[in-house]
């Protein structure tokens, strides 16, 4: 739903949709548990959607209110490959 309201290019719409839904392209399942790659910014914690936002000092509401800024911050921190 979020990506439909965003008027950017399809690739950016997809990234925002993945962040908001939790279905990142790096998401894997192991024995029924969700597994994410390790965050490439902090190299300490799995790069879940919530962690990616936390790691760059953003909150979920930023996805709704400032999607362009979220994309800019994710690109600046080289996190787009995880989304």
Secondary structure, DSSP 8 states (H G I E B T S, - for coil): -HHHH--S-HHHHHHHHHHHHT--TT-EEETTEEE--B-TTTSSSB--HHHHHHHTT--HHHHHH-HHHHHHHHHHTT-GGG-
